[in-house]
Amino acid sequence: MRIGVQTKNVVYDDRPEDGFRRLKQAGFSCADFSLNGYLTNISLYQGERNAFFDKSIQELEQYFAPHKLGAAKAAIEINQMHMPYPNYVPGGTRELNAYLREVVAPKSLQVCAYFGCPHIVVHGFKLAHFLGSEEEEWNVMEQFLDFLAPMAKEMGITICIENLYESTGGHIVEGPCCDAGKAAERIDRMNDRYHAEVLGFCFDTGHANLVGLDFESFMTVLGPRLKVLHIHDNDGVADLHQIPYTFARSRENKASTDWEGFIRGLRGSGFGGTLSFETAPVLTAFPEGMKDEVLAFVAGIGRHFRRALSD
């Protein structure tokens, strides 16, 4: 079982080869390419966008050629990436949401294919509050996935939906894809329709901790539909994306996140993919001179998880 981490805050556009080499030296063999860093959610929720995805696919490939070469030289596999999100902005202009659907999403898949990356994570539409039900929310999301699925099938890419949270009235509540049974049924239905694994699941430990999901049960229900992971920690209050085992619920140091249940869930699902950490914010919390030690520490936790799975 391989160990991966985000490229954000490590791999920079001016010298991507250096960043991939740092990941390799820290103990990683895979990377989660942070494509979402090129069109941020902060800007999109403010109704703003930049011109990055206005580039042609040829220009995007040229832009990312040094990244692809740098990863290959460092023997780092880009096994997953994150599509810019949100893919739909509630209350956003028709022009903005059309751009996200018609331009950003297809070009994200093309970039994914260019890297030879088999998985791309997408955020579900947060529309239950506006449409009145989770079912109606999913219907709109499924239309978006149906738009992308033929391209994904042709490129051999699995689009992965992710368990999310929502903020309502100052409270953190379940967002899209927090029902494992529904997620499994919907994934199967779409894959049957396209006769290919066009849809899979990304389990996010931090989001699951925020809304109190049962890790073991959720992942076991997903079974082979679980394709990629976002591993990170928080205090159960905010989406902090910190190092696992960072937070405790008491002075007796019981972890705030159910890491034992996470290991049982990996076993129960039969997961054999990459232990991938979504901990990029950690790298800005420590002094720059400690970045390599912090990366190595995160990779060490990945090795701990791997050993626990073999026990």
N, C-alpha and C positions, 0 to 999 in steps of 0.2 A: 504494500500500500504506500503510495507516494505522498509527499508533503508539499503543499503549495501555499502561496500568499499573494496578496494584491501587489500590482506593480506601482500603485500610487505611493508617492513620497519616497520611492527608491529609484525607479526608472524614469529618467527625464529625457525630453525630446532632443536636447542638444547633444547628449552623449548616452544614448540608451544602452550601448554595449557595456558601459561601466556598471550600470544598474543591474543588468542581468548577471554580470559576473559577481557582484556583491551578493545577490540572492543565492547563487550557486555556492559561494564560499561560506554562506551562513548555514547551509544544509538543506536548501530547497531544490527540488527537481522539477517543480511545476510552478506556473504563475497564472493568476487571475488577472487578465489584462483589463485595466480600468478605463474602458472606452467611455464610461459615463463621466469621466473627468473632462471631456472635451465639450460637453454641453451640460451644465450643471443644473440640478433640481432647484437650487436657490434662484437662479435666473429664470427658469421656466415658470415657477410658481409666481414670479413677479411679472409674468407676461413678456419676458425678454428672451431673445435668443441671439447667439452669435452666428457667424457665417461659416463655421467650420465644415458643416455637412453640406454646404453649397458646393463644395469641391466635387468634381467628377470622380467616379470610382477610380479612374486612372490616376488622378491627382492624389486621392487618398492612399492608394497603393504605393505611390512614389513617396508620400509623406511617411508611411509606416515601414518602408523598406529597411531603414536602418534598425528599427526595432525587431523586425523579423530576423535579420541577419545577426543582430546582437544576441537574441535568444538562442539561435542555432549555435553560435560560437560558444556560448556558455553551457550548452546542453540543457537548456531550460525549455520544457514543453509548455506552451500556452494552451492549457486544457480547458479553460473556461474564460468567459468575459461577461461584462455587465453592459447591457444596452442602456443608453441614456434614459433617464426617467424623470418625471412621469411621462408616459406615452400618451396620456390624455390629461389636460389641465381643466378641472372643473371650473367653470366660469371664464375660461380662456377664450380668446377669439376663435372664430371658425378658421381663420387663416393659420393661426398657430397650431391648432390641433390637426389640421390637414397636413401641415408641414411635418409634424411628428410622425404621422401615419404614412404619408406618401413618400417622404424623403429620408428622415432619420432612421426609421425602422428598417426599410429595405437596404439602405447603405450600411447599416450596422451588420446585417447578415452578410453582406458582401465583404466587409472588412474581416468578419469572423472567418469566412471561407478563405480569404487571402492568407490568414495566419494558419490555416489548417486546424482551426480550433473546433472541437466537436460540440461544444455547449455554449449557449448564450442565455443569460438570465434576464427575464423581463419582470417588471412590476405590474401587478394587476391594477386595473382601474379602481380607484377609490370613489365609488359612485352610489353605494348603498343608501347613504343619507339623502342623496338627491333623487334617486329612483324609487326608493321606498322598500327595497328588499335586496338581500344578497343574491337571490336568483336573477333578478333583473340586472344587477351589476355584472354577474357572470355572463349573461346573454350578450351584453355589449362587449365584454372582453373576448368572448368566443368569436365574435365577428372579426375582431382585430387579429386573433390567432389564425382564423381561417384565411384572412388576407395574406398572412406570412407563410402559412404551412406549405403551399406548393413550392415556394422558393427554398424553404428549409429542407424539404424532402429532396429536391434536386441537388442541393449542396451537401447533403449528409449531415445536417446540423440538427441537434435536438434543442428546441426552445424550452427553457425551464422556468416554470412559474414558482413563486416564492411566497412563503407565509409572511404576511405583513401585519402591522399594527396601524391603528388610527387614533387620532387625538380628537376627543369629543367632549366639549364642556370642561376642559381642563383635566380630563381623565384619559388614560391609555386603554383602548378597547381593541378587540379583535378586528383586523382588517381583512382584506381578501386572502383567500386560500388558507384559512385556519381550521378547516374541517377536513381531516385526512380522508375520510370515507368519500366525501364529495369530490375531493381532488383526485383520488384514485379512479373513481367512476368516470370523471370528465377526461382524464388523461387517456384511459382505455378507449373511450368513445371516439376521441379525436384520432388516436393512432389507428384504430380499426377503420375509420373513414378514409384515411390516407394510406393505409397498408404500409406504414413506416413509423418509426419512433420519432415523430415530429415534435412531441410534447413529453416533457418529463418534469421532475420536481427538484427544487433547490431548498434544502432545509436550513433555515437561519436560526442559529441557537439563541442569539441575542433577542430577536423578535419573539421567539417562543417563550423566552424567560419573562419578557415584559407582560405577556398576556396569560401566562400560566398554563401553557400547553404541557401535556404529559409527553415528554420526549420519547420514552420507550414505546408507548402505545402509538403515537403519531407516526414514528419512523417505521415501526413494524407493519402498520397498515399500508403504508406506501410501498413497502417491499421493493421489488426491482424497478419501480418507477422513480425511486430516489437516485438521481444522477450526480448531483454536485452538492457541496456544502458551503455555507458561510459560517465559519466558527469564530465567535467572539463572545465577550462577557459584558455584563452590566450589573447595576445595583438593583434591578427590578423596577426602577423608576424612570430612567431615561436611556435612550439608545446610544450608548457611549462607545461601543466598538473597541473594547479594551481586551487585554490579555486574559485568557482563561485562568480561573482560580484567583483573580484579582480581588473579588468582592466576597465578603462574608456577611452572614445574617446575624451573627452574635460574636461575643468575645471568645467563644469556644472555636471560632474560625470554621464553622460549617459554611461551605460555599453557597453563595446566593443562587448559583446555577447548578442544575442537576447533572453534573458531569458523569456520574455513575450511570444515570438513566440514559445519557447520550451514548455511552459505550454499549449498554444493553440494546439500545435502539439500532445502533450500527450492526450489531450481531443479528438482531431480529429481522432487519431488512435485507440482510445478505449483502450490504454495501461493500463494494470492492474498489471504489474509485479513489479520488484524491482527498486527503485531509487538508482542506484549503481554508486558510485563515483570512478573515476580513477585518484586519486590525490596523489598517493604515493610519488612523488617527493617533495610535500609540507612538508612532515615530516622530510626531511633532511635540509630544509631551515630554520626551527625554531630550537632553542636550544632543546637538548634532554629532558630537564626538562619540556618543554611545550607540549610534544607530546600528553598527555592525553587531555589537553585543546584544542589543535588543532583538534584532532579527534572529540571531543564533539562539536566543532564549525561546522565542516563539517556535522555531524549528524543533527545539528540544521538547517542547510540549507535544508537538506532533509525533515525535518518536515515542513519548510516553503513551499517547493514545494508541499508537500502533502496537506497542508491547502489551498494553492492557487487552487489546483485542485478541492477541495470540495466547493469553493466559488461559 
